[in-house]
Amino acid sequence: MLQRVFMIVIILAIVLGGGMYAYKELMPPETKETKGPVYSTEEVEKGDISVGVETSGRVSGSHGGGIRVPGDRYGGNSISYIIDKVLVEDGDVVNKGDLVARLKSPDLETKIEAKREELKAERKYLASMTGVSIDKIHTINPSDGVTIKAPIGGRITELTAEEGMELESGVTVSKIVDDSKFVVRAKLTPTEIKKVKKGQKVVLGFDNFSGFNEAKITEVNPNKAPNKDKNGNPNGFVYWITIEGENPGLVQPGMTPRVGLSTDEDNISVNFFTYKGNVTSYIDEKRINTRADGIVTQVFVHNMEIVKKGDSIVSMAGTDMQDKIREQQEKIRKLNTEITELQAKVDQMDVTASMDGVISYLNVEEGETTSPGRYIGSIFDTKEMRLWVQVDDIDVVNVKQDAEVKVTVDAIPGKIYKGKVTRVSTRGQEQNGITKFDVDIKVEGGPKLRPGMQANAYIKAGSAEDVPLVPLEAVFEEDGKSMVEVLKDNGTVKLTPVKIGLMNDRYAEIKSGVKVGDKVITGSSADLLPSQHIKSDDTMMPSNGDDSGDGDNGENGESDK
């Protein structure tokens, strides 16, 4: 029984104790009666303030340069290259002149050699036309006309040119015959052909004069040819040989010497072949033709006169002749230029970077055929980039031309790039009900920065140091003027107009109206709902002049000076 009474007492104690605790917790604390509202204040203090506009966008290259195969793509030369080696790839940092790719051109040397042979022929032609040695054709004056010279040594024949004669281009003015040697063609029977060979000596007997002449076989044709008799009827087959002999001065084309082989050194006994030979020509013969229309100014030789190679034959002058010389000189000049350009291609088989920067793209592979002047890639300048952003109509008033900008890139944490506003659009465009203004920013980049990276920009709109600052919530507008409420030491409130300077999301710069140390009201109990309170350490009680408000130095945390 006693134990049951004890348990009931304990239970009642717990219930009564819990009820008292709940009552104290649920009932609001007593508040002291006050005669007026309770104010939250903050002293006007000096500090630093920075104002800016935050926005974002994507980085792009401001300017760049192409990677180009050396040469002129419109130069007219059908030179092609092969990409022998590619030495860089997209994203590589390069300096101007760095090797990007190496070329090769198997047919380039062939083309150069062909042009050199063409040049050699044209130089020789001009020398022959003007009568000047090849090594002196650069001294030729077209006004001097031309002097036709003997292309070979020999005898002048068929000379028709006379001084004052007007001749057209291509006219033969004379012939030069080298009659120091003659050529004989002879036919041999199948039996006789077996007895001779090229280089073998033979004996010639002419009916026109006594004695024998020695000659040499220069060609033996192994192919048989059909033979005919005097009446033109078929008469078996024969073989032809060619013979050259020294001319004693009497041998002329058309003579028919006997041809044979000597049986002794003195040519006393000779076995002649069946058929006679025929003197077909002298060893060399050249016609001298005019190169252009002109007038004969001088004739230097006579018919049957013996001349040496290079001796002057005829000189000519005239407008057409001068034009012909100039035309030939232009051909030579053009060929020299083409050879120089081709040689430059040999000397410049390297594709190099046109500027400092980063390889943007490279559109070429090893083994690929390419042509002069082709663009195979591009480089963008990493030292100067661009950032295009948009700001709304509220912030655009704080964005000025040439304003400093801090740029950060998500992909490169901890790095701040300097920037400057280069253009602010004067006309906004509506986007989803908000007016947006375009802003262009020039960014001082670096090798890690890439076009297309997402960037954040803080556009500085101004800053001030050691200036009076008040919290933004202390400032309000009345009748078009900026105002603050100042709490006097006697507990009264004074409505004070102020001139506002810079203003960010926390503080406003005060140009005039209040001074450092003044207590500006940032809140009042009259503005609160019945269930809200102003904490005692943030209030100023007008009844007792309490001055417990914590002032702020006005700094906005991360200030950008």
C-alpha positions in Angstrom: 0.0 0.0 0.0 2.8 2.4 0.9 4.6 1.6 -2.3 1.5 2.5 -4.4 1.1 5.9 -2.6 4.7 6.6 -3.3 4.3 5.9 -7.0 1.2 8.2 -7.3 3.2 11.0 -5.7 6.0 10.7 -8.2 3.6 10.7 -11.1 1.9 13.8 -9.9 5.2 15.6 -9.5 6.2 14.7 -13.0 2.9 15.9 -14.4 3.0 19.2 -12.5 6.6 19.9 -13.4 6.0 19.2 -17.1 3.0 21.5 -17.1 4.9 24.4 -15.6 7.8 24.0 -18.2 5.3 23.9 -21.1 3.6 27.0 -19.8 6.8 29.0 -19.6 7.9 27.9 -23.1 4.6 28.6 -24.8 3.8 31.9 -23.2 5.6 35.0 -24.8 8.1 36.8 -22.6 7.0 40.1 -21.0 8.0 43.2 -23.0 8.7 46.5 -21.5 6.4 49.3 -22.4 8.0 52.0 -24.5 6.7 55.4 -25.4 7.7 55.2 -29.1 9.1 52.9 -31.8 12.4 51.1 -31.4 15.1 52.0 -34.0 17.9 50.0 -35.6 20.8 52.4 -36.4 24.2 52.4 -38.0 26.9 55.0 -37.8 28.1 56.8 -40.9 31.7 55.6 -41.4 34.4 56.0 -43.9 35.3 53.1 -46.2 36.0 51.9 -49.7 33.3 51.2 -52.3 33.3 49.6 -55.7 30.5 49.5 -58.2 30.2 47.2 -61.1 28.1 45.1 -63.4 28.3 41.3 -63.4 27.6 39.4 -66.6 28.8 36.4 -68.6 29.5 35.2 -72.1 31.8 33.2 -74.3 35.4 34.1 -75.3 36.2 34.4 -79.0 39.3 35.2 -81.0 39.8 38.8 -81.9 41.9 38.3 -84.9 44.1 35.6 -86.4 46.1 34.5 -89.4 46.1 31.7 -91.9 48.5 28.9 -92.4 49.4 28.9 -96.0 51.5 26.8 -98.4 54.2 29.1 -99.9 53.7 30.4 -103.4 51.1 32.2 -105.5 47.9 30.2 -106.1 47.2 32.3 -109.2 50.8 32.2 -110.5 50.0 29.9 -113.4 52.6 27.3 -112.5 51.1 23.8 -112.3 53.4 22.9 -109.4 52.0 20.5 -106.8 53.3 19.6 -103.4 53.0 16.6 -101.1 52.6 17.1 -97.4 55.7 15.2 -96.2 55.4 15.9 -92.4 52.9 17.7 -90.2 54.6 19.0 -87.0 51.8 20.6 -85.0 48.2 19.8 -84.1 45.1 21.8 -83.0 45.7 23.7 -79.8 49.5 23.9 -80.0 51.1 27.2 -79.1 53.4 28.6 -81.9 55.5 31.6 -82.5 55.8 33.4 -85.8 58.1 31.5 -88.2 57.8 28.2 -86.4 57.7 25.1 -88.6 54.2 23.8 -89.1 54.6 21.3 -92.0 57.3 20.2 -94.4 56.6 19.8 -98.1 58.2 17.8 -101.0 57.7 18.1 -104.8 59.1 15.3 -106.9 58.4 17.0 -110.2 59.7 20.4 -109.3 63.3 19.8 -110.3 62.1 18.4 -113.6 60.1 21.6 -114.3 63.1 23.7 -113.4 65.4 21.8 -115.7 62.9 22.1 -118.6 62.7 25.9 -118.1 66.5 26.2 -118.0 66.8 24.3 -121.3 64.1 26.6 -122.8 66.0 29.7 -121.5 69.3 28.3 -123.0 67.6 28.0 -126.4 66.1 31.5 -126.3 69.4 33.0 -125.2 71.2 31.2 -128.1 68.5 32.4 -130.5 68.9 36.1 -129.4 72.7 35.8 -129.7 72.4 34.3 -133.2 69.9 37.0 -134.2 72.0 39.9 -133.1 75.4 38.5 -133.8 76.4 38.9 -130.1 78.0 36.2 -128.0 75.7 34.6 -125.5 77.6 35.9 -122.5 77.0 39.5 -123.7 73.4 39.4 -124.8 72.5 41.5 -121.7 74.3 44.4 -123.4 72.2 44.3 -126.5 70.5 47.6 -127.5 67.5 47.0 -129.8 68.2 50.3 -131.6 71.5 48.9 -132.9 69.7 46.4 -135.0 71.1 42.9 -135.7 74.2 41.5 -137.3 73.8 38.1 -138.8 76.9 36.0 -138.4 78.2 32.8 -139.8 76.9 29.8 -137.9 79.6 27.6 -139.3 82.9 28.0 -141.1 82.7 27.5 -144.9 82.2 29.1 -148.3 79.6 31.8 -149.0 77.3 30.8 -151.8 74.0 32.2 -153.2 74.5 35.6 -151.6 71.5 37.8 -152.6 71.6 40.6 -150.0 72.6 44.1 -151.0 72.8 47.3 -148.9 69.5 49.2 -148.8 67.5 46.1 -149.6 64.3 45.7 -147.6 63.8 42.1 -146.6 61.0 40.2 -145.0 61.4 37.8 -142.1 62.5 34.3 -143.1 64.2 35.3 -146.4 67.5 33.5 -147.2 70.3 36.0 -147.8 73.0 33.4 -148.5 74.3 29.9 -147.8 77.4 28.8 -146.1 78.9 25.5 -147.2 81.5 23.6 -145.3 83.1 21.8 -148.2 86.1 20.6 -146.3 84.4 17.2 -146.2 82.0 15.4 -148.5 79.4 12.7 -148.0 79.0 9.6 -150.2 76.2 7.1 -150.2 77.0 3.7 -151.7 75.2 0.3 -152.1 76.8 -3.1 -151.6 75.7 -6.6 -152.5 75.0 -9.2 -149.7 78.5 -10.6 -150.2 80.2 -7.2 -150.1 78.4 -6.0 -147.0 80.0 -8.8 -145.0 83.4 -7.3 -145.7 82.8 -3.9 -144.2 82.1 -2.3 -140.8 81.7 1.2 -139.3 84.9 3.1 -139.0 86.6 1.1 -141.8 88.7 2.9 -144.4 87.7 2.7 -148.1 89.2 4.1 -151.3 87.4 6.4 -153.7 88.3 6.8 -157.3 86.9 9.8 -159.2 86.7 9.9 -163.0 87.1 13.7 -162.9 90.7 13.5 -161.7 93.4 11.0 -161.2 94.5 9.2 -158.1 92.6 7.8 -155.2 91.1 9.5 -152.1 90.9 7.8 -148.7 87.6 8.0 -146.8 85.9 6.4 -143.8 82.6 4.5 -143.4 80.4 6.4 -140.9 77.3 4.2 -141.1 76.4 0.7 -142.1 72.7 0.0 -142.6 72.1 -3.7 -141.8 68.6 -3.7 -143.4 68.5 -4.9 -147.0 66.8 -2.7 -149.6 65.3 -3.7 -153.0 67.6 -2.9 -156.0 66.7 -1.9 -159.5 68.7 -2.1 -162.7 69.1 0.8 -165.2 65.7 0.1 -166.7 64.0 0.3 -163.3 63.3 -3.4 -163.0 63.8 -5.3 -159.7 67.3 -6.7 -159.4 67.7 -8.4 -156.0 68.6 -6.7 -152.8 71.4 -4.4 -151.7 72.7 -2.7 -148.4 73.5 1.0 -148.0 76.6 2.6 -146.4 77.5 6.2 -145.7 81.1 7.5 -146.2 82.8 10.7 -145.3 86.0 12.0 -146.9 88.4 15.0 -146.8 87.8 17.3 -149.8 90.9 18.1 -151.8 88.9 21.0 -153.2 87.7 19.4 -156.3 84.9 17.1 -155.1 81.4 18.4 -155.6 77.9 17.0 -155.0 76.7 14.8 -157.9 80.0 13.1 -158.6 80.0 9.3 -158.7 83.2 7.8 -157.4 84.1 4.1 -157.4 84.3 2.6 -153.9 86.6 -0.2 -152.9 88.9 -1.8 -150.3 92.7 -1.5 -150.7 94.8 -4.6 -150.5 98.0 -2.7 -149.5 99.0 0.3 -147.5 99.8 2.4 -150.6 96.5 1.8 -152.3 98.2 0.3 -155.3 95.9 -2.6 -155.5 92.2 -1.9 -154.9 89.2 -4.2 -155.1 86.2 -2.0 -156.1 82.6 -2.9 -155.2 80.0 -3.6 -157.8 78.2 -0.3 -157.7 79.5 3.3 -157.8 78.8 5.7 -155.0 77.2 9.2 -155.1 78.5 12.4 -153.5 75.3 13.6 -151.9 76.5 16.7 -150.1 79.2 18.4 -148.2 79.7 17.7 -144.5 77.7 20.8 -143.5 75.6 23.5 -145.1 73.6 26.3 -143.5 71.1 28.8 -144.9 71.3 32.3 -143.5 67.8 33.7 -143.1 66.5 37.0 -141.8 64.9 36.9 -138.3 62.5 39.8 -138.8 61.5 42.5 -141.4 64.3 45.0 -141.8 66.6 46.9 -144.1 70.1 45.7 -145.0 72.5 48.3 -143.7 75.8 46.5 -144.6 77.0 43.3 -146.4 80.3 42.0 -145.1 81.1 39.1 -147.6 81.1 38.1 -151.2 80.1 35.0 -153.0 82.6 32.1 -152.8 84.4 33.8 -150.0 85.7 31.6 -147.2 84.4 32.6 -143.8 85.0 31.4 -140.3 82.3 30.6 -137.8 81.2 33.9 -136.2 82.2 36.1 -139.0 79.7 38.9 -139.8 77.6 38.3 -142.9 74.9 41.0 -143.1 73.6 43.7 -140.7 70.0 44.9 -140.6 68.0 47.5 -138.9 64.4 48.8 -138.7 61.4 49.0 -136.4 60.3 45.4 -136.9 63.8 44.3 -136.1 63.9 46.3 -132.9 60.5 44.9 -131.9 61.7 41.4 -132.6 64.8 41.9 -130.3 62.6 43.4 -127.5 60.2 40.4 -127.8 63.1 38.0 -127.5 64.5 39.9 -124.5 61.1 39.8 -122.8 60.9 36.0 -123.3 64.3 35.6 -121.7 63.3 37.9 -118.8 60.1 36.0 -118.2 61.9 32.6 -118.2 64.4 33.9 -115.7 61.5 35.0 -113.5 59.8 31.7 -113.8 63.0 29.8 -112.9 63.6 32.1 -109.9 60.0 31.4 -108.7 60.4 27.7 -109.1 63.8 27.7 -107.4 62.1 29.7 -104.5 59.7 26.8 -104.2 62.6 24.4 -103.8 64.2 26.6 -101.2 60.9 27.1 -99.3 59.6 23.7 -98.7 58.6 24.7 -95.2 55.1 25.8 -94.1 55.5 28.2 -91.2 53.3 30.0 -88.7 52.4 33.5 -89.9 52.0 34.9 -86.3 52.3 34.1 -82.6 49.3 32.3 -81.3 47.5 29.0 -81.0 46.7 26.6 -83.8 43.0 26.9 -84.3 42.6 24.1 -86.9 44.8 22.3 -89.3 43.0 20.8 -92.3 45.8 18.7 -93.9 47.2 15.2 -93.5 50.6 13.7 -94.3 50.8 12.3 -97.9 48.1 14.7 -99.1 48.7 16.6 -102.3 48.4 20.4 -102.1 49.1 23.4 -104.3 50.9 26.8 -103.9 49.0 29.5 -101.9 46.5 27.0 -100.4 45.3 27.8 -96.8 45.7 24.6 -94.8 44.8 26.0 -91.3 44.6 29.0 -89.1 46.1 30.6 -86.0 44.3 32.8 -83.5 46.0 35.5 -81.4 45.9 34.5 -77.7 47.3 37.8 -76.5 44.1 39.7 -77.4 40.7 38.0 -77.2 37.1 39.2 -77.3 34.1 38.7 -75.0 30.6 39.5 -76.2 28.1 39.9 -73.4 24.6 41.4 -72.7 23.4 43.6 -69.8 19.9 44.7 -69.0 18.6 48.3 -69.2 19.1 48.8 -65.4 22.8 47.9 -65.5 23.7 49.4 -68.9 23.7 52.9 -67.4 26.7 51.8 -65.3 28.7 50.5 -68.3 31.0 53.1 -69.9 33.3 53.0 -72.9 36.8 52.0 -71.9 35.7 50.8 -68.5 38.0 48.2 -66.9 36.8 44.7 -66.7 37.9 41.7 -64.6 37.4 38.4 -66.6 37.4 34.9 -65.0 37.0 31.7 -66.9 35.4 28.6 -65.4 37.9 26.3 -67.1 40.9 28.2 -65.6 40.1 28.7 -61.9 42.1 31.3 -60.0 43.1 33.2 -63.1 41.9 36.8 -63.6 42.3 38.4 -67.1 42.2 42.1 -67.7 39.7 43.6 -70.0 38.3 46.8 -71.4 34.9 47.8 -72.7 35.3 48.7 -76.4 31.7 49.1 -77.4 28.3 49.6 -75.7 25.3 49.3 -77.9 23.1 52.4 -78.0 20.0 50.4 -78.7 18.6 47.6 -76.7 16.7 44.5 -77.9 13.9 42.9 -76.1 14.4 39.3 -75.0 11.7 37.5 -73.0 10.3 40.8 -71.9 13.7 42.2 -70.7 15.6 44.8 -72.7 19.2 43.7 -73.3 22.2 45.8 -74.6 25.2 44.4 -76.3 28.6 45.1 -74.8 32.0 44.2 -76.5 35.0 43.6 -74.3 38.6 43.3 -75.3 40.5 40.8 -73.1 44.2 40.5 -72.6 44.4 36.7 -73.1 47.0 34.0 -72.6 48.0 30.7 -74.1 45.5 28.8 -72.0 42.5 30.8 -73.1 40.6 29.3 -76.0 37.7 30.6 -78.1 34.4 29.3 -76.9 35.3 29.1 -73.2 32.6 30.3 -70.8 33.7 33.5 -69.0 32.4 35.8 -66.3 32.9 39.5 -66.5 32.9 42.2 -63.8 32.6 45.6 -65.5 33.8 48.3 -63.1 31.5 51.3 -63.0 33.6 53.2 -60.5 35.2 53.1 -57.1 36.1 55.4 -54.2 38.3 55.1 -51.2 37.9 56.5 -47.7 34.5 58.1 -48.3 31.4 58.3 -46.0 29.2 55.2 -46.4 25.8 54.3 -45.2 23.9 51.0 -45.5 21.7 50.8 -48.6 18.6 50.2 -46.4 19.0 53.6 -44.7 18.4 55.4 -48.0 15.0 56.1 -49.4 13.4 58.5 -51.9 10.9 61.2 -51.1 9.6 63.8 -53.5 12.3 62.8 -56.0 15.1 63.3 -53.4 17.4 60.8 -51.7 16.8 60.9 -48.0 18.0 59.3 -44.7 16.7 59.5 -41.2 19.3 60.6 -38.5 18.7 59.7 -34.9 19.7 62.6 -32.6 21.3 62.1 -29.2 18.0 63.3 -27.6 16.1 60.5 -29.2 14.5 62.6 -31.9 14.6 61.7 -35.6 15.6 64.2 -38.3 14.7 63.6 -41.9 17.8 64.6 -43.9 18.3 64.9 -47.7 21.6 63.5 -49.0 23.5 63.5 -52.2 24.3 60.0 -53.2 27.5 59.0 -55.1 28.4 55.4 -55.9 26.0 52.8 -54.8 26.3 49.0 -54.8 24.0 46.2 -53.4 25.1 46.9 -49.8 26.3 50.5 -49.3 25.8 54.0 -50.8 28.5 56.7 -50.9 27.3 60.0 -49.2 28.5 63.1 -51.0 26.7 65.5 -48.6 23.9 65.7 -46.0 25.4 63.7 -43.2 28.8 63.4 -41.6 30.9 60.6 -40.2 29.6 59.5 -36.8 25.9 60.3 -37.5 23.5 57.5 -36.7 21.3 56.7 -39.6 18.1 54.6 -39.1 18.1 51.3 -40.9 14.9 49.9 -39.4 12.1 50.7 -36.9 9.8 48.6 -34.8 6.9 50.6 -36.3 7.6 48.8 -39.6 7.4 45.3 -38.0 4.5 43.0 -37.7 3.2 42.3 -34.2 5.0 38.9 -34.0 8.4 40.5 -35.1 11.0 42.0 -32.8 14.1 44.1 -33.1 16.9 42.6 -31.2 18.2 44.7 -28.4 21.8 44.9 -29.6 20.7 46.4 -32.9 18.3 49.0 -31.5 18.4 52.6 -30.3 15.8 53.4 -27.6 14.7 57.0 -27.8 13.5 56.9 -24.2 16.9 56.4 -22.7 19.3 57.4 -25.5 20.8 54.0 -25.8 23.7 54.1 -28.4 24.4 50.4 -28.9 24.1 50.1 -32.7 27.1 48.4 -34.5 28.5 50.6 -37.2 30.0 49.2 -40.5 33.1 50.4 -42.1 31.4 50.5 -45.4 33.6 47.9 -47.2 31.7 45.6 -49.4 33.8 42.5 -48.8 35.7 41.9 -52.1 36.5 45.5 -53.1 38.0 46.0 -56.6 40.1 49.1 -56.6 
